[in-house]
Amino acid sequence: MKKEPGDAGGGRVLVVLVVLEVLFVLVALAGLALWSVRGALVVAGVLGVVACERALADRRGGRRAADTAGGEGS
């Protein structure tokens, strides 16, 4: 299997994007907290639940793809 020249830094770019996303959310929450602490706590709770669901969906999706790739035809 041949690797593409642009594939070398793909993982690094993903990590940078995740870090930027987290920083953006933290700055937005800090700005909201300056205006309303209660609102910031509610939004932070909702975003935490969304992040957990997103992480679980990524894990489950990987398992499903692995199960269907080798499970049915064997």
C-alpha atoms as one frame of an Amber mdcrd trajectory, in Angstrom:
protein
   0.000   0.000   0.000   1.444   3.329  -1.078   1.275   6.423   1.125   0.337
   9.800  -0.268   2.871  12.610   0.224   0.362  14.732   2.153  -0.567  12.017
   4.685   2.468  12.532   6.938   1.057  15.423   8.999  -2.610  14.418   9.016
  -2.670  13.439  12.693  -0.862  16.601  13.720  -3.349  18.797  11.872  -6.240
  17.028  13.615  -4.685  17.632  17.035  -4.165  21.325  16.234  -7.792  21.660
  15.130  -9.068  20.015  18.312  -6.898  22.313  20.453  -8.171  25.361  18.570
 -11.762  24.185  19.012 -11.292  23.745  22.768  -9.651  27.164  23.093 -12.482
  28.794  21.146 -15.102  27.212  23.402 -13.220  28.219  26.557 -12.895  31.840
  25.402 -16.589  31.928  24.498 -17.512  30.518  27.926 -15.262  33.046  29.673
 -16.953  35.847  27.771 -20.382  34.514  28.682 -19.301  34.168  32.329 -18.432
  37.869  32.391 -22.038  38.588  31.503 -23.867  35.753  33.307 -22.216  33.143
  35.498 -25.342  30.995  35.681 -25.709  31.043  31.913 -22.075  30.049  31.469
 -22.499  27.114  33.856 -25.574  25.881  31.996 -23.882  26.206  28.612 -20.735
  24.488  29.936 -22.840  21.581  31.188 -24.615  21.198  27.870 -21.330  21.374
  25.959 -19.832  18.762  28.277 -22.677  16.362  27.543 -22.321  17.026  23.809
 -18.567  16.346  23.996 -19.121  13.047  25.811 -21.771  11.941  23.322 -19.481
  12.882  20.444 -16.598  10.850  21.910 -18.867   7.835  22.456 -20.223   8.086
  18.920 -16.674   8.054  17.535 -15.844   4.919  19.528 -19.050   3.116  18.608
 -18.674   4.018  14.935 -15.192   2.510  14.854 -16.413  -0.716  16.429 -19.321
  -1.013  14.024 -17.055  -0.553  11.018 -14.658  -3.211  12.330 -17.510  -5.632
  13.142 -19.186  -5.353   9.761 -15.912  -5.609   7.849 -14.987  -9.057   9.141
 -18.037 -10.428  10.894 -20.617 -11.148   8.215 -18.569 -12.700   5.446 -16.541
 -15.062   7.667
